[in-house]
Amino acid sequence: MKLIDIKSPKDIKNLSIDELKDLASQMRSAIVNYTSTIGGHVGPNLGDVEALIALHYVFDAPKDKLVIDVSHQDFVHKMLTGRAKYYLEKDKFRDIGEFTDPKESPEYDLFYAGHTSPSISLSFGLAKARALKKESFNIVAFIGDGSLSGGVAFEGLDAAGKLNSNFIVIVNDNQMAIAENHGSLYDNLQELRETNGQSSNNFFKTLGYDYVYVRDGNNLEALIKAYKKVKDSHKPVVVHINTQKGLGYKPAEALREEFHFSAPYDVADGEPLVQSNSPDYITVTRDYLLQKVKEDPTLLIISSATPEVFGFMEKERKECGEQYIDVAIAEQTGVSTMAGAARAGAKVIYPVAATFLQRAYDQLEQDWAMNDSPAVMPVLHTGIRGLTDLTHLGFWDIPMIASIPNIVYLAPTNAEEYKAMMDWALSKNQHKVAIRVPTDSFELADGSVDTDYSDLNKFKVVRSGKDVAIIAAGDFFVKGRQIADELAKKGIQATLINPRFVSGVDEELILSLEKDHKLIVTLEDGSIEGGFGGRVAQTAAPTSMRCLTYGLKKEFVDRYNPDELEEKYGLTVPQIVSDIENILKESE
């Protein structure tokens, strides 16, 4: 059967094993063609082809409810539920998302599941609703690719283990997250693999689950047999399947970390189609950390399963030895570990992606901000040019972090300023410091940068002028400078300010602007609701100055074009210059 002809899971129900294997081969070819052309999650989807074919072969979605997590491993599920054309026709490649999406398929994709670990808890909720409505169907949580280390995965397992009804958890054990897995739980999975599932030391059984092990999780016959065994079961059961990440494409099999996600690549050898040696903030962060590890034996670097975010591949991790720790997909533990190590006197740096830091809000407040735990937290992938998937937006870190007392949130505008802020933060024993690492612009300082930020919330006037003051934070400082340059061409000499801090406001400076300014303009590469500009506007409210705040709207957007979104939000240089001109004319 041709993959393009599959419109629903019903189309594979009567296929023979050989026909299913041929379908798996077609799917692997499609995955490689798709990801090599536009980029995407390569290894996870190559590794679970048979597992998801067997899942839809045995179970009866959409009557049976399937929840996949992390859903970047869902390509085969999408192909089997009427969306194969998006992986086969190049002009449609960008019309499909990487994650489960109810807007794409409300009957088969019950939830957005771009972040990790919620599948078991979501499925537990489905099970409770099923009981209240006295319905009968299978509920399957398919979890893997490191997701089991997330705290909510354990919470879901713990809660659902007491069910006296059908509840099936399929653990896709490919021995990897993005990088290698970490933690005692994965030691137990290894023990179960090595004993063919027979070890008496079984994490899942201690939580009340029946347990089935599949040694070859890429064997269709074995998977179908195991799934049929647990289908329509009347108590919670875990099916533990041992799979090969990247199976079927040799570069992805050999380089499992590099091919977890890849930019477009040459299928022949797996090499990226576009390679750049230009410096960026990832390499700056990597090199800075490696240097500091050599200088200070008490420095600890923490990652929560995303070391590639700051350039730490296997070589860099090994180079740091005991001074590097990965707490797995567990940002809550990452923040708490940072706070604990800092409280004990270590120098601690915890680089984290903004979209994942959201999972640790309580720890930011309770464990870090409230305690005497000076540490440094670089926040990456922020703003409009960070990650563009709906579930991975980095728009809300400023409102989130700046709302918590005692955390200093700095926003560097160039590489030297970034390193100076890191140095300052590491040298102090009284401040909890987060640093909003630029995502888009990469600037080098055109002169010396400040090295002391102890005078908290003091902004820096870069260019003095009158009538209009432009306060442009972090990544948007380049935009602020361009606006000031365009205004200068029109005879308007604007004041240009680098705020440096986005967690507070320089009230003295803001109020002093009133004597020769009519307008304050704030620019931030983040949500304007609850953001930096709103606090500036609040400070300026008692004055005669008007205030325009520019930033990102509080809305979910998905797979957007950054240039188009900037224009939609009125964030282009010409749009802002026009707004400023119009207001100044009105005030004449």
Secondary structure, DSSP 8 states (H G I E B T S, - for coil): --GGG--SGGGGTT--HHHHHHHHHHHHHHHHHHHHHH-B--HHHHHTHHHHHHHHHHS-TTTSEEEEESGGG-HHHHIIIIITHHHH-GGGGGGS-SS--TTT-TTT--S---SSS-HHHHHHHHHHHHHHTT----EEEEEETTGGGSHHHHHHHHHHTT-SS-EEEEEEE-SBSSSB--SHHHHHHHHHHHTTT--S--HHHHTT-EEEEES-TT-HHHHHHHHHHHTT-SSEEEEEEE--TTTT-HHHHH-TTTTTSB-SB-TTT--BSS------HHHHHHHHHHHHHHH-TTEEEEESS-GGGGT--HHHHHHHGGGEEE--S-HHHHHHHHHHHHHTT-EEE--EEHHHHGGGHHHIIIIIITSS---EEEEES-BTTS--SGGG-B-SHHHHHHTSTTEEEE--SSHHHHHHHHHHHHH-SS-EEEEE--SS-----SS-------STT--EEEE--SEEEEEE-GGGHHHHHHHHHHHHHTT---EEEE--BSSS--HHHHHHGGGTEEEEEEEEEEESTTSHHHHHHHHHTTSS-EEEEEEE-SS---S--HHHHHHHTT-SHHHHHHHHHHHHHHT-
